Every structure is written in C-alpha cells, then in structure tokens.
Amino acid sequence: MSEKPRIKYPVIVEGKYDRQRIIDIFDADCISTDGFGIFSSEETAATVKALAKRSPLIILTDSDGAGALIRKRISQSIGNDRMINLYTPQIKGKERRKSAPSKQGFLGVEGMSADIIRDLLMPFTCDGVPEKGDGITKLDLYLDGLTGGKDSRLMRDEVAKEFSLPKGMSANALLTALRYIASKEEYRAAIERINKREE
C-alpha cells in the first residue's frame, strides 16, 4: 500500500468526522475546532494560535454560515496572513451518519468525496503543485466589478457560483480561493460567461 501524501501545513477543520476524513486520505496534522469550540475553549484557541506562529494554517471549515463564523473567529485570532482558506463546493445532501441534513442543507467536509478532498489539498503536499492562479490580482477583481461598485457583492457571488464556492465571500477571501483553484484563463472564461448571461 502506497504512503499517504504529506500535507505541509496544519489543517483546521470543524469536527472529529471532518478530521477523520482528512487523515484517511492524507498524512496531515489535522486539528478540530469541535464546532464552535474555537469560541469557548481556551485550549483550542491557544492551540490554533501556537500553530499559526510556526506555520500558515489551512482552514477547511464547511461552506455554510457556521463555517464562515468559525473562519472569522480564527481570522480575528491569528490574522488573515496566516490563513490559507480552502472551500468545499456547496453540494446539497446529508452525511450518512446524520438523520437530517445541516441547517443550510449542504454536505460538510466529512461528506465530500475523496477526489474533492484530494483536489483541494494536493497543492499543499510536500510534492504539491504551485498555485494555479498566480496571475489573478486585486486589480482584476476591481476591473471586473467584483470590488468597488454597488453590485460588487452580487458579482462576487456569481463568480463564486462558477467555481462552486459559497456566497457572501469578501473580495480578499474570494481572491485567495481563486488563486488556489483557478488559472487566469479559467477566471477570465467565468467572467465572460457571467457577462453574457447579463446582456
């Protein structure tokens, strides 16, 4: 049996089943916030801070409202510059162990296929590939109406939808995600599709 790929940076997830999903596929230092434990547990908060002093942290919370709150809390604790924000696609469904779907009806990290988890994390393995989207810049987002305009939030939501990212992302969060999952050409093609729909 081949060895699991090793993730360079610690991975922060929400729950123990999310953690199990990651370590089933990768050799990773994977820490669970125990849901909203990042708010209430001094030990969890201190662990995340200590890890962030040594290395950037990969944040892979669920792509729903709760996941966004946890990301925000981590950001307030360690700063955006220490975070590598990755996002699972918003796929409707229910994890097998649960009797009902989540409040927003999307699968969490534990419900993602192995292929999706690999696609998200392989760039951060010891043999990982460089970022795909080095060419996407803040200026691109501004020129394409994703920042600085009255409809910028709606435009960001349209771009997020093109790449199976959650709605409501800030410009900085969207830019960070796009740099890891999309080439400049893929981004430009998405903008063209959106503009054609709006004509």
N, C-alpha and C positions, 0 to 999 in steps of 0.2 A: 504494500500500500504506500503511495507517494506521500511525502510530508505535506502538511498544510502550508500555504503561503503565509509568511510572517508579516503582520502589519507594523509599520514603522512607529506609529503614534498610538497612544491610548485612545480607545473608543468609548464614548459615553452614550449609554442607552437608558431607556426608562425603567424596564423591568427585568426580572430574572429570566423570563422566557425569551425576551429580546437578546439578552446576553448569551443564552444558550444557543440561539440561532446563529449568532456571530461566531462563537467558538466551535460550533460544529463544522464550520466552513474554513475558518482561518485560525492561525496561531496568533492570538491577539491578547493584549492587556485590555480587558473589557470591563468597564465599571457600570453598575446600575445605579440610577438615582433613586430607585424604589419609588417611581412615580413622582409625586410632589415632595419626596423626602429631601430634595435639594433645598426646599424652603424651611423644613422643620428640623432636619438632622444636622447638628453642628459637625458631626463626624463626616457625613457625606460631603458637606460644603468644604470642609478643610481638606479632604482627600482630593477633590477636584482642583482646589487652589494649589495644592502641593504639586500635583501632576503638571499643572499649567506652567509652573515655574521652570520645569525641566524640559518641557516639550509642548508643541502645539497639540491641541486635543481635537479629535474627530467627534463631532456632535451628530448623532444619528437618532434623534427622537422621532416619534410618529408625526406624520404630516397632518396634524389636526390642531385644534385650538389648545389642547393641553400640551402638546409637544412644543408649540410656539411659546407658551408661557414658561416652560422649563428652559428653552433656549434663551429666552430673555433674562431669566434669573442667572443662568450661567454667564451670560454676557456681562451682566452687572457685577458679577463676582470676579471674573478674570479678564474681561476686555475682549472686544471683537478680534483684536490682532492675534490672540492665542487660540482662536476657534477656527476649525475647518468645518463649515456647515454642509452636511450632505442631507439629501431629502429623498425619501421613498416616494414612488408615484402614488397618487391618490386613487387607489383601487377599491371599489365597493366590495364588501364581503365581511365574513366573520371567521375568526380563528376557530379551529376545530374544538379546542378545549372550552370555548365560551358558549353560553346558552343563547346569547344575543349579541348583535354587533355593537360596536362602540357608539357613543352618542352621535357622532357625525357619520357613522356607517362605513368608515374606511378601515382597511387592514392595517395593522401596525407592523413594526419591524419583524416580529415573530411570524407574521403571516406572509411575508414576502418569499418568493421563490428563490432558490439558491442562485439562479442565474442573475436575478436582480441584485442580490447582495454582493455577488462577485463583481458585477459591473460597477457598482458603487465604490467598492473598497480596493479592487485590484490596483488602481493607480497609486495606492498608498502602501503597497507591499515593498519589501526590500528589492524586488525585481520589477517594481511597477513602472508604468509608462509615464512620461511627462504630462503635465496638464494639457488637455486638448485645446482649450480656448484662450491661449496666451494673448491672442490678438484682440479679444473683446475688451473694450475700455469704457470708463465712465462717460467719455465723450460720445461713444457710440450710443449709449443709452439716452443721453441728452438729445442728440440729433434725431433719434428715432422716437422721441416723445415719451420716453419712459421716466424721465425726471424733468422737473421744472415747469410743467404745464398743468392745467386744471384737470385734464383727463389722463395724467400720467399713471395714476394708480390703476385705472381700467386697462391701460395699455400694458402695464406690467403683468396684470392678471391674464391678459391674452397671451403674452409671451410665456408665462408660467404654464399655462394650459398646453401650449405647444410641446413643452418638454416634460409634461406630467409632474410639474411642481405645484405646491399648494398656492392658493390665492392669498392675497394680502401681504406678500413679501415686500420688504423695503427695497429700495434701489440697490443698496450695498449687499444685502443678502442675496438678491437675485443675481447680481453680477458675480459674486463668489461662486454660487451654484453653477452658473453658466460656464464659468471658466473651467470647471471640472468635467462638465458633461457634454459641452457643445463646442464644435470648431467655429471659427469665424464664419465659414461658409454656411454651416448649419443654422447659425444665428441669423444671417442675412436672408436665408431662404424662409425662415419662420416669419421675419418681419414682412417680407414680400407677400406671403400668404395672408397675413393679417390685413395688410393694406388693401389687397384685392377684395377681401370679404367686405371691407368697409366702404368700398367705392360705390 
